[in-house]
Amino acid sequence: MADSVSLTRSEVAAMIDHTLLAPEATSADVTALVAEARELGVYAVCVSPAMLPVRAPGVVVATVAGFPSGKHHSLIKGAEARLAVDQGAAEVDMVIDIGAAVAGDYAAVLADIIVVREAIDQRAVLKVIIESAALTDEAIVEVCRAAEQAGADFVKTSTGFHPTGGADPHAVRLMADTVGGRLGIKASGGIRTAEAAAELITAGATRLGLSRSRAVLDGFPE
């Protein structure tokens, strides 16, 4: 039982983006995802943009842009995000140009995020995926600052597809310290247990991206 934070199952469920971004996902899989999301009482479902529109009464619909590599032209990311919002997405998780961050070109990272922010205006929540496991601490801080300057609503650790790994408490803590409560912090990638989720929440995560939501929630008290 997860007890490092005093949160109930329903409180944690309200922090979860129940996620299906597998390339082999079908429409039937998305329908099942939504049904499970409603049963579990999670906050949102997150699906690939090609699966939109998605009917999910009572559940927020989120999607991704520039996923998973981030190596898309900023205008393509912006167009993808805008189309997704037009098709009903209320939240967009965009991937930065990770190579630009690795190279220390934070101006390019800032410009990339601004293009997507302007493309969707304030019609949807914008989360910025920084792929924290691939970055130094200095780069994490600078990219989070760029995301805030660009008008993002959240910074997010990971796509869950990068070989360097997913969410890490140290990165979450660093991200939280950098944005100081002004932006949300989404931890995602490799979170499979209640204990791992609790540790990330303790570190400062305000949202969790999970594909195994039921297993994680089963570890929290009613």
PASEBA-1860 file (N, C-alpha, C; in nm, 3 decimals):
! residues 222
1> MADSVSLT> 0.084/-0.120/0.000/0.000/0.000/0.000/0.087/0.124/0.000 ~ 0.059/0.219/-0.089/0.139/0.342/-0.095/0.101/0.434/0.019 ~ 0.198/0.474/0.099/0.165/0.557/0.213/0.260/0.675/0.231 ~ 0.349/0.701/0.131/0.442/0.811/0.147/0.374/0.946/0.126 ~ 0.254/0.946/0.072/0.171/1.065/0.068/0.033/1.024/0.116 ~ -0.036/1.115/0.183/-0.167/1.081/0.238/-0.275/1.111/0.136 ~ -0.278/1.032/0.031/-0.375/1.048/-0.076/-0.459/0.923/-0.088 ~ -0.586/0.942/-0.118/-0.676/0.830/-0.140/-0.675/0.790/-0.287
9> RSEVAAMI> -0.734/0.677/-0.314/-0.745/0.629/-0.453/-0.815/0.732/-0.542 ~ -0.922/0.791/-0.495/-0.997/0.886/-0.577/-0.917/1.014/-0.600 ~ -0.840/1.056/-0.501/-0.758/1.175/-0.517/-0.648/1.153/-0.622 ~ -0.589/1.036/-0.621/-0.486/1.006/-0.721/-0.550/0.991/-0.859 ~ -0.666/0.928/-0.864/-0.736/0.913/-0.993/-0.760/1.047/-1.058 ~ -0.789/1.149/-0.978/-0.816/1.282/-1.030/-0.692/1.351/-1.085 ~ -0.575/1.287/-1.070/-0.449/1.340/-1.122/-0.403/1.266/-1.247 ~ -0.477/1.165/-1.291/-0.427/1.073/-1.393/-0.477/1.108/-1.534
17> DHTLLAPE> -0.381/1.109/-1.628/-0.413/1.104/-1.771/-0.398/0.957/-1.812 ~ -0.509/0.890/-1.831/-0.511/0.747/-1.868/-0.473/0.739/-2.016 ~ -0.360/0.676/-2.046/-0.291/0.700/-2.173/-0.282/0.576/-2.262 ~ -0.308/0.599/-2.391/-0.290/0.495/-2.493/-0.228/0.562/-2.615 ~ -0.096/0.545/-2.630/-0.025/0.607/-2.741/0.052/0.503/-2.824 ~ 0.019/0.376/-2.804/0.085/0.270/-2.880/0.051/0.285/-3.028 ~ 0.150/0.267/-3.116/0.122/0.285/-3.260/0.024/0.184/-3.316 ~ 0.008/0.069/-3.249/-0.084/-0.033/-3.298/-0.224/-0.019/-3.240
25> ATSADVTA> -0.249/0.087/-3.165/-0.381/0.107/-3.103/-0.490/0.118/-3.209 ~ -0.604/0.058/-3.180/-0.719/0.061/-3.270/-0.831/0.146/-3.210 ~ -0.932/0.172/-3.292/-1.049/0.245/-3.242/-1.116/0.170/-3.127 ~ -1.119/0.038/-3.138/-1.177/-0.043/-3.030/-1.096/-0.028/-2.902 ~ -0.965/-0.018/-2.914/-0.880/0.001/-2.797/-0.909/0.135/-2.730 ~ -0.931/0.238/-2.810/-0.962/0.370/-2.756/-1.097/0.368/-2.686 ~ -1.194/0.300/-2.745/-1.325/0.288/-2.682/-1.312/0.220/-2.545 ~ -1.231/0.115/-2.539/-1.208/0.045/-2.413/-1.135/0.134/-2.313
33> LVAEAREL> -1.041/0.214/-2.361/-0.969/0.308/-2.275/-1.064/0.406/-2.209 ~ -1.154/0.462/-2.288/-1.250/0.559/-2.235/-1.341/0.493/-2.132 ~ -1.388/0.374/-2.163/-1.475/0.303/-2.068/-1.403/0.279/-1.935 ~ -1.276/0.237/-1.944/-1.199/0.214/-1.822/-1.172/0.344/-1.748 ~ -1.145/0.450/-1.821/-1.122/0.580/-1.759/-1.243/0.626/-1.679 ~ -1.360/0.608/-1.736/-1.482/0.648/-1.666/-1.506/0.561/-1.543 ~ -1.476/0.433/-1.556/-1.491/0.343/-1.442/-1.395/0.380/-1.328 ~ -1.272/0.414/-1.364/-1.170/0.444/-1.263/-1.183/0.586/-1.206
41> GVYAVCVS> -1.255/0.672/-1.276/-1.270/0.809/-1.228/-1.148/0.896/-1.249 ~ -1.070/0.867/-1.355/-0.950/0.945/-1.381/-0.986/1.080/-1.442 ~ -0.886/1.167/-1.447/-0.910/1.302/-1.496/-0.927/1.308/-1.648 ~ -0.837/1.238/-1.719/-0.834/1.252/-1.866/-0.794/1.122/-1.932 ~ -0.823/1.115/-2.062/-0.762/1.014/-2.149/-0.669/1.086/-2.244 ~ -0.557/1.022/-2.276/-0.461/1.079/-2.370/-0.440/0.980/-2.483 ~ -0.471/1.024/-2.605/-0.465/0.937/-2.722/-0.388/1.005/-2.834 ~ -0.348/0.926/-2.932/-0.280/0.981/-3.049/-0.375/1.071/-3.128
49> PAMLPVRA> -0.322/1.175/-3.192/-0.410/1.269/-3.263/-0.489/1.205/-3.376 ~ -0.436/1.099/-3.437/-0.508/1.032/-3.545/-0.634/0.962/-3.496 ~ -0.646/0.942/-3.363/-0.763/0.875/-3.308/-0.877/0.972/-3.278 ~ -0.852/1.100/-3.289/-0.955/1.201/-3.264/-1.053/1.209/-3.382 ~ -1.177/1.252/-3.357/-1.233/1.290/-3.227/-1.270/1.168/-3.142 ~ -1.270/1.188/-3.012/-1.303/1.082/-2.917/-1.419/1.129/-2.829 ~ -1.521/1.046/-2.820/-1.633/1.078/-2.732/-1.604/1.018/-2.595 ~ -1.591/1.106/-2.493/-1.556/1.061/-2.359/-1.631/1.144/-2.256
57> PGVVVATV> -1.762/1.121/-2.241/-1.841/1.201/-2.146/-1.783/1.197/-2.005 ~ -1.765/1.315/-1.948/-1.717/1.324/-1.811/-1.566/1.311/-1.796 ~ -1.494/1.294/-1.908/-1.350/1.277/-1.904/-1.286/1.377/-2.002 ~ -1.180/1.443/-1.959/-1.108/1.535/-2.046/-1.034/1.456/-2.153 ~ -1.031/1.508/-2.276/-0.959/1.443/-2.384/-0.829/1.519/-2.411 ~ -0.717/1.446/-2.402/-0.585/1.502/-2.429/-0.522/1.427/-2.546 ~ -0.425/1.492/-2.609/-0.353/1.429/-2.719/-0.209/1.478/-2.720 ~ -0.133/1.440/-2.822/0.008/1.475/-2.829/0.038/1.544/-2.962
65> AGFPSGKH> 0.151/1.616/-2.965/0.196/1.680/-3.088/0.348/1.666/-3.098 ~ 0.396/1.638/-3.218/0.539/1.617/-3.237/0.589/1.493/-3.167 ~ 0.502/1.397/-3.150/0.529/1.279/-3.067/0.576/1.162/-3.153 ~ 0.671/1.081/-3.104/0.743/1.094/-2.976/0.880/1.159/-2.988 ~ 0.928/1.188/-3.108/1.068/1.231/-3.123/1.090/1.379/-3.099 ~ 0.989/1.461/-3.127/1.006/1.605/-3.121/1.076/1.662/-3.243 ~ 1.121/1.576/-3.332/1.193/1.620/-3.451/1.097/1.648/-3.566 ~ 1.005/1.739/-3.540/0.911/1.786/-3.640/0.928/1.938/-3.649
73> HSLIKGAE> 0.905/1.993/-3.765/0.910/2.138/-3.778/0.807/2.199/-3.683 ~ 0.841/2.312/-3.626/0.749/2.376/-3.531/0.613/2.403/-3.592 ~ 0.611/2.441/-3.721/0.482/2.468/-3.786/0.398/2.341/-3.799 ~ 0.464/2.227/-3.815/0.392/2.100/-3.820/0.333/2.069/-3.683 ~ 0.412/2.090/-3.579/0.361/2.069/-3.442/0.242/2.160/-3.416 ~ 0.254/2.285/-3.458/0.145/2.379/-3.437/0.019/2.340/-3.511 ~ 0.036/2.299/-3.636/-0.080/2.257/-3.716/-0.145/2.132/-3.657 ~ -0.061/2.038/-3.614/-0.113/1.916/-3.553/-0.192/1.947/-3.426
81> ARLAVDQG> -0.137/2.038/-3.345/-0.203/2.076/-3.221/-0.335/2.148/-3.249 ~ -0.333/2.239/-3.345/-0.454/2.315/-3.378/-0.564/2.224/-3.431 ~ -0.529/2.130/-3.519/-0.628/2.036/-3.570/-0.684/1.951/-3.457 ~ -0.599/1.909/-3.366/-0.645/1.827/-3.254/-0.745/1.902/-3.167 ~ -0.717/2.030/-3.143/-0.810/2.111/-3.063/-0.940/2.130/-3.139 ~ -0.930/2.152/-3.269/-1.052/2.165/-3.350/-1.136/2.037/-3.344 ~ -1.069/1.923/-3.323/-1.139/1.795/-3.315/-1.176/1.756/-3.172 ~ -1.163/1.848/-3.080/-1.216/1.825/-2.946/-1.114/1.803/-2.836
89> AAEVDMVI> -0.985/1.804/-2.866/-0.886/1.786/-2.760/-0.884/1.911/-2.671 ~ -0.887/1.889/-2.541/-0.882/1.999/-2.444/-0.742/2.022/-2.391 ~ -0.652/1.927/-2.415/-0.514/1.937/-2.370/-0.422/1.880/-2.478 ~ -0.306/1.944/-2.496/-0.208/1.899/-2.593/-0.072/1.886/-2.524 ~ -0.012/1.767/-2.536/0.122/1.743/-2.482/0.220/1.744/-2.598 ~ 0.299/1.849/-2.611/0.393/1.862/-2.722/0.533/1.819/-2.680 ~ 0.608/1.763/-2.774/0.746/1.725/-2.749/0.838/1.834/-2.803 ~ 0.930/1.881/-2.720/1.027/1.979/-2.767/1.127/1.915/-2.863
97> DIGAAVAG> 1.208/1.999/-2.927/1.324/1.949/-3.002/1.430/1.917/-2.897 ~ 1.440/1.791/-2.863/1.529/1.748/-2.755/1.675/1.776/-2.791 ~ 1.709/1.761/-2.918/1.844/1.790/-2.963/1.883/1.935/-2.938 ~ 1.789/2.027/-2.958/1.816/2.168/-2.931/1.847/2.189/-2.783 ~ 1.772/2.119/-2.697/1.797/2.130/-2.553/1.932/2.072/-2.516 ~ 1.965/1.958/-2.574/2.094/1.893/-2.547/2.209/1.985/-2.591 ~ 2.190/2.055/-2.702/2.293/2.145/-2.755/2.298/2.278/-2.681 ~ 2.203/2.301/-2.591/2.200/2.427/-2.518/2.137/2.541/-2.595
105> DYAAVLAD> 2.065/2.511/-2.702/1.999/2.614/-2.781/1.858/2.637/-2.726 ~ 1.853/2.702/-2.612/1.724/2.720/-2.545/1.636/2.822/-2.615 ~ 1.695/2.910/-2.695/1.615/3.002/-2.775/1.532/2.925/-2.877 ~ 1.591/2.820/-2.935/1.517/2.737/-3.031/1.405/2.661/-2.961 ~ 1.432/2.614/-2.840/1.328/2.545/-2.762/1.213/2.642/-2.733 ~ 1.247/2.763/-2.691/1.146/2.865/-2.662/1.061/2.892/-2.785 ~ 1.126/2.912/-2.900/1.053/2.943/-3.024/0.959/2.830/-3.063 ~ 1.006/2.706/-3.046/0.926/2.588/-3.078/0.797/2.586/-2.997
113> IIVVREAI> 0.811/2.611/-2.868/0.693/2.608/-2.780/0.599/2.723/-2.812 ~ 0.654/2.839/-2.840/0.571/2.956/-2.871/0.484/2.929/-2.994 ~ 0.539/2.864/-3.095/0.461/2.835/-3.216/0.338/2.751/-3.182 ~ 0.356/2.651/-3.097/0.242/2.566/-3.060/0.144/2.642/-2.972 ~ 0.197/2.718/-2.877/0.108/2.798/-2.791/0.021/2.892/-2.873 ~ 0.083/2.959/-2.971/0.007/3.052/-3.055/-0.090/2.979/-3.146 ~ -0.055/2.858/-3.188/-0.142/2.782/-3.278/-0.274/2.744/-3.212 ~ -0.267/2.714/-3.083/-0.390/2.674/-3.012/-0.444/2.785/-2.924
121> DQRAVLKV> -0.371/2.896/-2.918/-0.410/3.010/-2.836/-0.435/2.961/-2.693 ~ -0.543/3.006/-2.633/-0.576/2.960/-2.498/-0.693/2.862/-2.500 ~ -0.717/2.800/-2.615/-0.831/2.709/-2.628/-0.805/2.574/-2.561 ~ -0.680/2.544/-2.531/-0.648/2.415/-2.470/-0.528/2.432/-2.378 ~ -0.518/2.340/-2.283/-0.402/2.332/-2.195/-0.282/2.282/-2.275 ~ -0.167/2.346/-2.256/-0.045/2.305/-2.325/0.054/2.248/-2.225 ~ 0.090/2.121/-2.246/0.193/2.056/-2.166/0.316/2.037/-2.254 ~ 0.433/2.063/-2.198/0.558/2.056/-2.273/0.641/1.938/-2.225
129> IIESAALT> 0.660/1.841/-2.312/0.737/1.721/-2.279/0.885/1.751/-2.303 ~ 0.966/1.741/-2.197/1.106/1.781/-2.207/1.201/1.662/-2.220 ~ 1.153/1.541/-2.203/1.236/1.418/-2.204/1.352/1.433/-2.106 ~ 1.315/1.448/-1.980/1.411/1.485/-1.874/1.526/1.386/-1.860 ~ 1.504/1.258/-1.885/1.611/1.159/-1.867/1.724/1.178/-1.967 ~ 1.696/1.250/-2.076/1.798/1.274/-2.177/1.873/1.405/-2.155 ~ 1.835/1.480/-2.050/1.892/1.613/-2.027/1.973/1.620/-1.899 ~ 2.068/1.713/-1.895/2.138/1.745/-1.771/2.046/1.826/-1.681
137> DEAIVEVC> 2.083/1.838/-1.555/2.004/1.920/-1.463/1.994/2.064/-1.513 ~ 2.105/2.117/-1.563/2.104/2.254/-1.615/2.005/2.267/-1.730 ~ 2.005/2.170/-1.820/1.913/2.175/-1.935/1.768/2.164/-1.890 ~ 1.742/2.079/-1.791/1.605/2.068/-1.738/1.556/2.203/-1.688 ~ 1.639/2.270/-1.611/1.602/2.401/-1.557/1.577/2.501/-1.669 ~ 1.666/2.507/-1.766/1.654/2.605/-1.873/1.532/2.578/-1.962 ~ 1.505/2.451/-1.989/1.389/2.417/-2.071/1.260/2.449/-1.996 ~ 1.256/2.424/-1.868/1.137/2.460/-1.789/1.115/2.610/-1.789
145> RAAEQAGA> 1.223/2.686/-1.780/1.212/2.832/-1.787/1.158/2.876/-1.923 ~ 1.206/2.810/-2.029/1.157/2.842/-2.163/1.008/2.810/-2.176 ~ 0.967/2.697/-2.121/0.826/2.660/-2.127/0.739/2.762/-2.056 ~ 0.785/2.807/-1.940/0.708/2.909/-1.867/0.703/3.039/-1.946 ~ 0.816/3.081/-2.001/0.821/3.205/-2.078/0.731/3.198/-2.201 ~ 0.719/3.079/-2.259/0.637/3.062/-2.379/0.487/3.054/-2.349 ~ 0.451/3.046/-2.223/0.310/3.042/-2.186/0.251/2.904/-2.171 ~ 0.336/2.803/-2.152/0.285/2.666/-2.130/0.215/2.658/-1.995
153> DFVKTSTG> 0.131/2.557/-1.982/0.057/2.534/-1.858/0.122/2.428/-1.771 ~ 0.193/2.334/-1.833/0.259/2.223/-1.763/0.396/2.199/-1.826 ~ 0.487/2.144/-1.747/0.605/2.076/-1.802/0.591/1.929/-1.766 ~ 0.635/1.845/-1.856/0.613/1.700/-1.844/0.745/1.627/-1.864 ~ 0.768/1.525/-1.786/0.898/1.460/-1.786/0.932/1.391/-1.917 ~ 0.841/1.309/-1.970/0.884/1.209/-2.068/0.773/1.168/-2.162 ~ 0.814/1.115/-2.277/0.718/1.053/-2.369/0.685/0.910/-2.327 ~ 0.779/0.845/-2.259/0.766/0.703/-2.229/0.823/0.616/-2.340
161> FHPTGGAD> 0.874/0.679/-2.447/0.928/0.606/-2.561/1.079/0.621/-2.576 ~ 1.140/0.707/-2.497/1.283/0.735/-2.513/1.367/0.630/-2.440 ~ 1.476/0.583/-2.501/1.556/0.477/-2.437/1.625/0.518/-2.308 ~ 1.638/0.649/-2.283/1.704/0.692/-2.160/1.617/0.672/-2.036 ~ 1.489/0.652/-2.054/1.402/0.627/-1.939/1.288/0.726/-1.929 ~ 1.211/0.710/-1.821/1.092/0.791/-1.802/1.100/0.883/-1.683 ~ 0.993/0.885/-1.605/0.983/0.978/-1.492/1.080/0.940/-1.381 ~ 1.138/1.042/-1.320/1.235/1.024/-1.214/1.210/1.130/-1.107
169> PHAVRLMA> 1.207/1.090/-0.979/1.177/1.186/-0.873/1.272/1.306/-0.870 ~ 1.400/1.283/-0.898/1.495/1.394/-0.898/1.457/1.498/-1.003 ~ 1.426/1.452/-1.124/1.387/1.545/-1.230/1.259/1.618/-1.195 ~ 1.162/1.546/-1.140/1.035/1.609/-1.101/1.059/1.717/-0.996 ~ 1.143/1.686/-0.899/1.174/1.783/-0.793/1.240/1.908/-0.853 ~ 1.331/1.887/-0.946/1.400/1.998/-1.010/1.304/2.082/-1.092 ~ 1.217/2.015/-1.164/1.117/2.086/-1.244/1.023/2.167/-1.155 ~ 0.979/2.106/-1.045/0.888/2.174/-0.952/0.955/2.295/-0.889
177> DTVGGRLG> 1.081/2.280/-0.851/1.154/2.392/-0.792/1.170/2.506/-0.892 ~ 1.187/2.472/-1.019/1.210/2.574/-1.122/1.084/2.654/-1.152 ~ 0.972/2.587/-1.165/0.849/2.659/-1.202/0.769/2.707/-1.082 ~ 0.807/2.661/-0.964/0.755/2.719/-0.840/0.605/2.724/-0.824 ~ 0.535/2.623/-0.877/0.390/2.620/-0.863/0.316/2.702/-0.968 ~ 0.389/2.771/-1.051/0.324/2.852/-1.154/0.277/2.768/-1.272 ~ 0.342/2.655/-1.294/0.302/2.556/-1.395/0.278/2.424/-1.325 ~ 0.195/2.340/-1.386/0.178/2.204/-1.336/0.298/2.119/-1.375
185> IKASGGIR> 0.313/2.007/-1.306/0.420/1.912/-1.335/0.356/1.777/-1.366 ~ 0.377/1.727/-1.487/0.326/1.596/-1.523/0.441/1.496/-1.530 ~ 0.429/1.391/-1.449/0.526/1.281/-1.451/0.468/1.169/-1.536 ~ 0.547/1.118/-1.629/0.500/1.010/-1.714/0.618/0.927/-1.759 ~ 0.589/0.803/-1.797/0.693/0.713/-1.846/0.741/0.617/-1.739 ~ 0.698/0.492/-1.751/0.749/0.387/-1.663/0.691/0.384/-1.523 ~ 0.578/0.449/-1.501/0.515/0.450/-1.368/0.420/0.332/-1.360 ~ 0.460/0.229/-1.289/0.383/0.104/-1.291/0.328/0.063/-1.155
193> TAEAAAEL> 0.370/0.130/-1.048/0.326/0.091/-0.914/0.277/0.213/-0.837 ~ 0.197/0.186/-0.734/0.151/0.293/-0.647/0.268/0.359/-0.576 ~ 0.367/0.279/-0.539/0.483/0.334/-0.469/0.557/0.434/-0.556 ~ 0.575/0.400/-0.684/0.642/0.492/-0.777/0.560/0.619/-0.795 ~ 0.429/0.604/-0.809/0.342/0.720/-0.825/0.348/0.809/-0.702 ~ 0.343/0.749/-0.584/0.347/0.826/-0.460/0.478/0.903/-0.446 ~ 0.587/0.840/-0.486/0.717/0.906/-0.478/0.723/1.027/-0.571 ~ 0.665/1.015/-0.688/0.664/1.126/-0.783/0.572/1.239/-0.737
201> ITAGATRL> 0.460/1.203/-0.678/0.370/1.306/-0.623/0.439/1.380/-0.510 ~ 0.507/1.307/-0.424/0.581/1.368/-0.315/0.688/1.463/-0.369 ~ 0.750/1.427/-0.481/0.854/1.509/-0.542/0.798/1.636/-0.606 ~ 0.667/1.639/-0.633/0.606/1.760/-0.688/0.516/1.741/-0.806 ~ 0.494/1.616/-0.851/0.405/1.593/-0.965/0.262/1.629/-0.930 ~ 0.196/1.701/-1.020/0.056/1.737/-1.002/-0.035/1.662/-1.100 ~ 0.026/1.594/-1.195/-0.047/1.509/-1.290/0.041/1.388/-1.320 ~ -0.023/1.275/-1.348/0.047/1.152/-1.380/-0.002/1.100/-1.515
209> GLSRSRAV> 0.092/1.062/-1.602/0.057/0.997/-1.726/0.078/0.847/-1.710 ~ -0.029/0.770/-1.715/-0.022/0.627/-1.686/-0.093/0.546/-1.794 ~ -0.034/0.433/-1.829/-0.105/0.337/-1.913/-0.156/0.220/-1.830 ~ -0.105/0.207/-1.708/-0.149/0.101/-1.616/-0.217/0.162/-1.494 ~ -0.316/0.243/-1.522/-0.380/0.320/-1.415/-0.443/0.233/-1.308 ~ -0.510/0.127/-1.349/-0.579/0.042/-1.252/-0.481/-0.018/-1.152 ~ -0.369/-0.070/-1.203/-0.270/-0.133/-1.115/-0.214/-0.033/-1.015 ~ -0.191/0.089/-1.062/-0.138/0.192/-0.971/-0.244/0.231/-0.868
217> LDGFPE> -0.366/0.253/-0.912/-0.470/0.295/-0.819/-0.503/0.188/-0.716 ~ -0.488/0.062/-0.753/-0.517/-0.046/-0.658/-0.425/-0.042/-0.538 ~ -0.314/0.031/-0.546/-0.222/0.042/-0.434/-0.252/0.156/-0.339 ~ -0.355/0.234/-0.368/-0.392/0.346/-0.280/-0.519/0.311/-0.203 ~ -0.531/0.362/-0.081/-0.648/0.331/0.001/-0.773/0.401/-0.051 ~ -0.886/0.337/-0.026/-1.014/0.397/-0.064/-1.040/0.522/0.021
END
